[in-house]
């Protein structure tokens, strides 16, 4: 019984796990309109596409943009986010899931 009390006391005196940091890029989408046509570039979606490109997603689609992404971001190929994206792709994340994401 005393062992149970000691374990319970130990459990109560432990500090809770620190909260995960809330990471915000503090960037806004860039929009431009001409007549009835508006184009918006969302930095969060662009960053997600870059991470998954470096992870090998859609690697067969070589465009001037993908070549620039590769050239500029290749030093980050072993970044934790890219490694997590590779794992998600290996575990069955479908090809069309990335462009289908909806961001608020």
Backbone as CSV, one residue per row, in Angstrom:
resi,resn,N_x,N_y,N_z,CA_x,CA_y,CA_z,C_x,C_y,C_z
1,UNK,0.831,-1.198,0.000,0.000,0.000,0.000,0.869,1.253,0.000
2,UNK,1.936,1.231,0.775,2.805,2.406,0.831,3.464,2.658,-0.523
3,UNK,3.760,1.585,-1.261,4.333,1.756,-2.593,3.339,2.466,-3.507
4,UNK,2.077,2.105,-3.399,1.035,2.744,-4.186,0.925,4.228,-3.839
5,UNK,1.020,4.570,-2.564,0.963,5.974,-2.130,2.170,6.733,-2.668
6,UNK,3.344,6.114,-2.610,4.546,6.767,-3.131,4.431,7.024,-4.636
7,UNK,3.958,6.032,-5.372,3.796,6.209,-6.818,2.775,7.288,-7.135
8,UNK,1.686,7.308,-6.400,0.661,8.321,-6.611,1.198,9.711,-6.295
9,UNK,1.956,9.834,-5.209,2.561,11.119,-4.833,3.549,11.571,-5.903
10,UNK,4.355,10.641,-6.391,5.310,10.963,-7.446,4.577,11.466,-8.688
11,UNK,3.517,10.787,-9.070,2.728,11.172,-10.235,2.157,12.575,-10.077
12,UNK,1.663,12.906,-8.889,1.060,14.221,-8.651,2.086,15.345,-8.635
13,UNK,3.328,15.040,-8.288,4.339,16.099,-8.188,5.055,16.359,-9.508
14,UNK,4.828,15.511,-10.519,5.480,15.711,-11.807,4.832,16.872,-12.544
15,UNK,5.670,17.678,-13.150,5.133,18.797,-13.933,4.605,18.252,-15.259
16,UNK,3.547,18.856,-15.761,3.004,18.381,-17.044,3.983,18.663,-18.174
17,UNK,3.816,17.934,-19.263,4.672,18.139,-20.434,4.498,19.565,-20.928
18,UNK,5.594,20.207,-21.321,5.471,21.582,-21.811,4.643,21.616,-23.088
19,UNK,3.876,22.674,-23.274,3.061,22.759,-24.493,3.948,22.919,-25.714
20,UNK,3.467,22.401,-26.828,4.204,22.564,-28.072,4.125,24.021,-28.497
21,UNK,5.206,24.550,-29.067,5.165,25.943,-29.499,4.169,26.150,-30.630
22,UNK,3.515,27.284,-30.617,2.583,27.643,-31.681,3.382,28.405,-32.736
23,UNK,3.623,27.747,-33.848,4.468,28.316,-34.889,3.613,29.006,-35.938
24,UNK,3.841,30.276,-36.131,3.115,31.046,-37.141,4.120,31.733,-38.057
25,UNK,3.900,31.636,-39.343,4.778,32.315,-40.294,4.429,33.786,-40.435
26,UNK,3.199,34.152,-40.074,2.732,35.537,-40.189,2.888,36.084,-41.604
27,UNK,2.456,35.291,-42.566,2.447,35.735,-43.956,1.020,35.643,-44.469
28,UNK,0.721,36.473,-45.420,-0.624,36.504,-45.983,-0.586,36.100,-47.449
29,UNK,-1.692,35.560,-47.931,-1.752,35.265,-49.365,-1.560,36.528,-50.192
30,UNK,-0.998,36.353,-51.352,-0.794,37.458,-52.284,-1.855,37.346,-53.360
31,UNK,-2.613,38.405,-53.537,-3.703,38.386,-54.516,-3.540,39.513,-55.516
32,UNK,-3.946,39.228,-56.741,-3.969,40.267,-57.766,-5.124,39.968,-58.711
33,UNK,-5.848,41.010,-59.047,-7.004,40.852,-59.928,-6.826,41.701,-61.179
34,UNK,-7.358,41.182,-62.261,-7.395,41.908,-63.517,-8.748,41.612,-64.148
35,UNK,-9.607,42.620,-64.145,-10.963,42.392,-64.643,-11.703,41.429,-63.735
36,UNK,-12.250,40.387,-64.323,-12.997,39.387,-63.551,-12.138,38.228,-63.070
37,UNK,-10.834,38.278,-63.316,-9.953,37.170,-62.956,-9.049,37.585,-61.801
38,UNK,-9.061,36.778,-60.737,-8.186,37.014,-59.590,-7.301,35.797,-59.386
39,UNK,-6.044,36.055,-59.084,-5.076,34.991,-58.814,-4.559,35.211,-57.402
40,UNK,-4.474,34.108,-56.634,-3.974,34.198,-55.265,-2.909,33.141,-55.060
41,UNK,-1.805,33.542,-54.435,-0.735,32.622,-54.069,-0.699,32.573,-52.552
42,UNK,-0.941,31.374,-52.006,-0.946,31.193,-50.557,0.401,30.605,-50.146
43,UNK,1.193,31.341,-49.356,2.522,30.860,-48.964,2.504,29.519,-48.234
44,UNK,1.448,29.243,-47.474,1.362,27.977,-46.758,1.221,26.803,-47.723
45,UNK,0.428,26.987,-48.758,0.267,25.929,-49.755,1.554,25.768,-50.554
46,UNK,2.189,26.876,-50.896,3.457,26.804,-51.628,4.507,26.059,-50.812
47,UNK,4.593,26.360,-49.514,5.570,25.692,-48.661,5.272,24.195,-48.566
48,UNK,3.995,23.847,-48.440,3.609,22.432,-48.398,4.006,21.737,-49.691
49,UNK,3.764,22.369,-50.816,4.149,21.783,-52.104,5.662,21.611,-52.208
50,UNK,6.419,22.585,-51.720,7.884,22.484,-51.759,8.350,21.314,-50.901
51,UNK,7.816,21.191,-49.701,8.206,20.092,-48.804,7.916,18.744,-49.466
52,UNK,6.718,18.588,-50.038,6.375,17.315,-50.659,7.126,17.097,-51.972
53,UNK,7.472,18.164,-52.668,8.315,18.011,-53.860,9.671,17.441,-53.458
54,UNK,10.270,18.003,-52.407,11.564,17.512,-51.944,11.471,16.072,-51.434
55,UNK,10.286,15.683,-50.991,10.074,14.315,-50.509,9.854,13.328,-51.653
56,UNK,9.721,13.841,-52.877,9.564,12.965,-54.029,8.179,12.945,-54.637
57,UNK,7.272,13.703,-54.090,5.908,13.765,-54.633,5.927,14.435,-56.003
58,UNK,5.297,13.828,-56.972,5.171,14.387,-58.322,6.535,14.643,-58.960
59,UNK,7.498,13.779,-58.653,8.864,14.008,-59.131,9.011,13.850,-60.641
60,UNK,8.053,13.188,-61.293,8.136,13.025,-62.738,7.684,14.241,-63.521
61,UNK,7.090,15.214,-62.850,6.576,16.406,-63.515,7.618,17.522,-63.417
62,UNK,8.520,17.579,-64.373,9.597,18.572,-64.358,9.140,19.811,-65.112
63,UNK,9.133,20.937,-64.402,8.752,22.224,-64.977,9.835,23.235,-64.613
64,UNK,9.847,24.397,-65.252,10.803,25.427,-64.834,10.641,25.779,-63.342
65,UNK,9.393,25.803,-62.865,9.156,26.110,-61.449,9.744,25.021,-60.549
66,UNK,9.505,23.751,-60.891,10.040,22.669,-60.060,11.566,22.649,-60.084
67,UNK,12.160,23.042,-61.204,13.621,23.120,-61.282,14.156,24.229,-60.377
68,UNK,13.450,25.359,-60.340,13.860,26.439,-59.430,13.698,26.035,-57.975
69,UNK,12.586,25.349,-57.671,12.371,24.848,-56.305,13.511,23.915,-55.919
70,UNK,13.835,23.000,-56.800,14.910,22.041,-56.546,16.241,22.759,-56.309
71,UNK,16.535,23.724,-57.145,17.793,24.456,-57.040,17.890,25.233,-55.717
72,UNK,16.813,25.915,-55.353,16.834,26.776,-54.174,16.715,25.994,-52.865
73,UNK,15.828,24.999,-52.837,15.508,24.324,-51.583,16.243,22.999,-51.372
74,UNK,17.034,22.541,-52.316,17.691,21.244,-52.161,18.536,21.116,-50.888
75,UNK,19.131,22.183,-50.344,19.856,22.020,-49.074,18.964,21.568,-47.905
76,UNK,17.644,21.691,-48.058,16.715,21.318,-46.991,16.126,19.921,-47.189
77,UNK,16.688,19.152,-48.104,16.157,17.837,-48.430,16.086,16.908,-47.211
78,UNK,16.947,17.102,-46.214,16.941,16.257,-45.022,16.292,16.944,-43.821
79,UNK,15.566,18.012,-44.064,14.836,18.686,-42.989,13.763,17.753,-42.444
80,UNK,13.454,17.889,-41.178,12.472,17.009,-40.531,11.123,17.002,-41.259
81,UNK,10.677,18.160,-41.735,9.397,18.230,-42.444,9.430,17.390,-43.717
82,UNK,10.542,17.419,-44.432,10.674,16.640,-45.666,10.708,15.148,-45.333
83,UNK,11.415,14.788,-44.278,11.478,13.381,-43.879,10.104,12.866,-43.451
84,UNK,9.328,13.701,-42.756,7.965,13.317,-42.383,7.079,13.169,-43.618
85,UNK,7.280,14.040,-44.595,6.508,13.937,-45.839,6.859,12.653,-46.586
86,UNK,8.146,12.289,-46.608,8.556,11.030,-47.248,7.869,9.852,-46.573
87,UNK,7.828,9.889,-45.239,7.180,8.809,-44.497,5.691,8.731,-44.856
88,UNK,5.031,9.880,-44.930,3.607,9.899,-45.279,3.376,9.326,-46.677
89,UNK,4.251,9.649,-47.613,4.122,9.117,-48.970,4.336,7.608,-48.988
90,UNK,5.335,7.143,-48.228,5.588,5.695,-48.152,4.408,4.954,-47.535
91,UNK,3.727,5.616,-46.601,2.622,4.968,-45.898,1.288,5.119,-46.623
92,UNK,1.320,5.656,-47.839,0.124,5.624,-48.664,-0.563,6.947,-48.938
93,UNK,0.043,8.058,-48.607,-0.562,9.339,-48.968,-0.697,9.376,-50.481
94,UNK,-1.881,9.616,-50.971,-2.143,9.570,-52.406,-1.593,10.802,-53.121
95,UNK,-1.277,10.621,-54.371,-0.701,11.665,-55.221,-1.544,12.941,-55.219
96,UNK,-2.869,12.796,-55.291,-3.713,13.980,-55.427,-4.144,14.581,-54.092
97,UNK,-3.672,14.036,-52.980,-4.099,14.554,-51.677,-3.521,15.944,-51.406
98,UNK,-2.315,16.207,-51.850,-1.675,17.485,-51.552,-2.399,18.656,-52.238
99,UNK,-2.613,18.629,-53.555,-3.315,19.765,-54.159,-4.785,19.857,-53.747
100,UNK,-5.324,18.785,-53.189,-6.728,18.802,-52.775,-6.928,19.364,-51.383
101,UNK,-5.848,19.645,-50.653,-5.986,20.172,-49.305,-6.710,21.512,-49.327
102,UNK,-7.522,21.724,-48.360,-8.241,23.019,-48.239,-7.690,23.747,-47.029
103,UNK,-7.229,24.964,-47.223,-6.641,25.755,-46.148,-7.615,26.879,-45.793
104,UNK,-7.680,27.163,-44.522,-8.548,28.275,-44.100,-7.737,29.491,-43.777
